[in-house]
Amino acid sequence: MKKLRVYVLRSRHRPNRDKRVTTHLLLAARAFGADGAFYSGQRDQKIERSVEKVSESWGGSFEAEYVQDWKKAVKKWKEDGGEVVHLTVYGLPIHDVIEQVIASPKDKLVLVGGAKMPGAAYELADWNVSVTSQPHSEVSALSIFLHELFGGRELSKTFEDARIRVVPQAKGKKIIRVES
Ligand SMILES: C[S@@+](CC[C@H](N)C(=O)[O-])C[C@H]1O[C@@H](n2cnc3c(N)ncnc32)[C@H](O)[C@@H]1O
């Protein structure tokens, strides 16, 4: 059976305001099991490079790709047979829709905003999903959404070809370098 692909689209990145948040969002996407990400807004190669470096050291093939126009990227995703989940405080509560999202075998694109999202995002999405109906952040919303989507399995995901790994400790820090 074909493995479901899950990508994240971070729209309307603004390097001056969002640099750390976008980096954290992409690292959370990777750590919590997404296969890759797109971002739109202003291109920021430092972010792409820092995500690439994390994957080189910590494994897996997660990459962040710049797309000029988030709307075109969403339309292309749908034309290619995928579905779109837009995370927004105004959406339906996650527990009301997550089973439907999981039941659909199509690839998923999870759209998160930075600046205010235009109405088209709500129209193009197959689901507008809210993680609590309270405003918080794209990082927390995405993390909880992926956790619910993967049913917690993402917490024990292993990343292939890692050069370094944490050896969990009750106290202190231990990292090993993996020989290739
Ligand atoms: C900090 S919010 C930006 C809010 C912005 N001021 C607006 O009016 O849209 C950034 C993103 O976090 C996500 N977000 C924030 N709270 C959320 C919630 N309760 N449920 C789902 N997503 C949420 C949405 O993707 C939103 O576009």
The ligand as an SDF file (V2000), in Angstrom:
LIG
                    3D

 27 29  0  0  0  0  0  0  0  0999 V2000
   -0.2640   33.4370   15.2780 C   0  0  0  0  0  0  0  0  0  0  0  0
   -1.5080   32.9410   14.1870 S   0  0  0  0  0  0  0  0  0  0  0  0
   -1.8130   34.3760   13.2100 C   0  0  0  0  0  0  0  0  0  0  0  0
   -3.0870   34.9470   13.5100 C   0  0  0  0  0  0  0  0  0  0  0  0
   -3.2880   36.1620   12.6310 C   0  0  0  0  0  0  0  0  0  0  0  0
   -3.1900   37.3090   13.4660 N   0  0  0  0  0  0  0  0  0  0  0  0
   -4.6140   36.0550   11.9680 C   0  0  0  0  0  0  0  0  0  0  0  0
   -5.4540   36.8750   12.2000 O   0  0  0  0  0  0  0  0  0  0  0  0
   -4.7930   35.0930   11.2100 O   0  0  0  0  0  0  0  0  0  0  0  0
   -0.6060   32.0520   13.0100 C   0  0  0  0  0  0  0  0  0  0  0  0
   -1.2210   30.7490   12.6090 C   0  0  0  0  0  0  0  0  0  0  0  0
   -1.3210   29.9080   13.7470 O   0  0  0  0  0  0  0  0  0  0  0  0
   -2.3170   28.9350   13.5110 C   0  0  0  0  0  0  0  0  0  0  0  0
   -3.2210   28.9230   14.6580 N   0  0  0  0  0  0  0  0  0  0  0  0
   -3.2480   29.7740   15.6920 C   0  0  0  0  0  0  0  0  0  0  0  0
   -4.1730   29.4130   16.5950 N   0  0  0  0  0  0  0  0  0  0  0  0
   -4.7510   28.3020   16.1280 C   0  0  0  0  0  0  0  0  0  0  0  0
   -5.7760   27.4290   16.5810 C   0  0  0  0  0  0  0  0  0  0  0  0
   -6.4020   27.6370   17.7350 N   0  0  0  0  0  0  0  0  0  0  0  0
   -6.1060   26.3640   15.8420 N   0  0  0  0  0  0  0  0  0  0  0  0
   -5.4750   26.1150   14.6760 C   0  0  0  0  0  0  0  0  0  0  0  0
   -4.4970   26.9020   14.1840 N   0  0  0  0  0  0  0  0  0  0  0  0
   -4.1340   27.9660   14.8820 C   0  0  0  0  0  0  0  0  0  0  0  0
   -3.0090   29.3140   12.2010 C   0  0  0  0  0  0  0  0  0  0  0  0
   -2.4960   28.5040   11.1480 O   0  0  0  0  0  0  0  0  0  0  0  0
   -2.6090   30.7700   12.0360 C   0  0  0  0  0  0  0  0  0  0  0  0
   -2.6420   31.1510   10.6930 O   0  0  0  0  0  0  0  0  0  0  0  0
  1  2  1  0
  2  3  1  0
  2 10  1  0
  3  4  1  0
  4  5  1  0
  5  6  1  0
  5  7  1  0
  7  8  2  0
  7  9  1  0
 10 11  1  0
 11 12  1  0
 11 26  1  0
 12 13  1  0
 13 14  1  0
 13 24  1  0
 14 15  1  0
 14 23  1  0
 15 16  2  0
 16 17  1  0
 17 18  1  0
 17 23  2  0
 18 19  1  0
 18 20  2  0
 20 21  1  0
 21 22  2  0
 22 23  1  0
 24 25  1  0
 24 26  1  0
 26 27  1  0
M  CHG  2   2   1   9  -1
M  END
$$$$
